[in-house]
């Protein structure tokens, strides 16, 4: 028994130095990096791909939008499955699907437009479970005092994945050709999946009962302090759909998520065109300018996560913390957009847009983690609901921006529209959001 205790104590000591939940969090982050690498790389590869296949601009637009048609549908189902049966298998299955979809993209493009369109929808179907499954797993793995920073780290993977895609895609295409880009990123997903299958679990392991009560107490006292452990709850046998539908705090999250993605998607997909159209920035330089907002967002998101975790520890209520972070996100995010139409140089425009993008990214420490405050047991489902609604701007908002530019010949009205959407989102979130458990 003494030797057994020593072995167990050594394992506990190792766990205290690097808790397993941090390994899970790191896998969340790198999985989301891959998610956005596979999603964004098509924006660079579409140029040589379309040249090889002879696709006109309209066909290119359909290929770029196909992802969102697939991404919309699995959100709710993915969240429910993760809450009900465990997030490990759901997330692993999603990564497997999107990695296969990425890997077959070159072959699909050689076959026909329809097959390529279907492959992009398949990519969206796979990636659609990413955030709901991660939210479900976060509720089970992460203690409340760490959730904002863990989810902020995960959300920052969106920005790093975008940066990596914009940097590596041209290099890989130049050296190996555009098909190699999809083979490399698809293979990276397989590597991640292999690590995930070994390291991940649906929740922290429950210690085996000891036959000797004293030994069990010795182990329990060696574990991490209670405030550093995630609360335990059983997987829900059913989802309270009616209560969810009637809960204003749920719709406050969904509204903020929608408004945030409205600005994010338009800026992500239209920024290069704006710089080229408004200032004549060359294609070779537009990529450098376009990276700046996402690099800044990556840094700000992670800082915001730590701040959002620290505020409740210092006595600020969780609800007020969420509303303060969202107020900065939408308030500071909207103001520079109003000034962008008067920018007289690409550097000035990028400075304003970077301030807006970085500020709005702080919403990940507000609406982005609020699901776990309102209903931690149903975090996957709640994220599925809000992310489904927040996918609509990827389909509709980006197209609306194109129509506005075509009608006015300028991006000024687009930026003012985003600022107005942010204002609406802020008003709704302040009015209805809550930091207390409501479900």
Secondary structure as GFF3:
##gff-version 3
##sequence-region A 1 439
A	DSSP	alpha_helix	2	17	.	.	.	ID=ss1
A	DSSP	alpha_helix	20	40	.	.	.	ID=ss2
A	DSSP	alpha_helix	42	53	.	.	.	ID=ss3
A	DSSP	alpha_helix	57	85	.	.	.	ID=ss4
A	DSSP	alpha_helix	87	103	.	.	.	ID=ss5
A	DSSP	alpha_helix	105	111	.	.	.	ID=ss6
A	DSSP	alpha_helix	113	127	.	.	.	ID=ss7
A	DSSP	alpha_helix	130	141	.	.	.	ID=ss8
A	DSSP	three_ten_helix	144	146	.	.	.	ID=ss9
A	DSSP	alpha_helix	147	176	.	.	.	ID=ss10
A	DSSP	alpha_helix	178	199	.	.	.	ID=ss11
A	DSSP	alpha_helix	213	222	.	.	.	ID=ss12
A	DSSP	three_ten_helix	226	228	.	.	.	ID=ss13
A	DSSP	alpha_helix	241	246	.	.	.	ID=ss14
A	DSSP	alpha_helix	248	279	.	.	.	ID=ss15
A	DSSP	alpha_helix	283	313	.	.	.	ID=ss16
A	DSSP	alpha_helix	318	327	.	.	.	ID=ss17
A	DSSP	pi_helix	328	332	.	.	.	ID=ss18
A	DSSP	alpha_helix	333	340	.	.	.	ID=ss19
A	DSSP	alpha_helix	346	360	.	.	.	ID=ss20
A	DSSP	three_ten_helix	361	365	.	.	.	ID=ss21
A	DSSP	alpha_helix	367	375	.	.	.	ID=ss22
A	DSSP	three_ten_helix	376	378	.	.	.	ID=ss23
A	DSSP	alpha_helix	379	395	.	.	.	ID=ss24
A	DSSP	alpha_helix	397	408	.	.	.	ID=ss25
A	DSSP	alpha_helix	412	432	.	.	.	ID=ss26
###
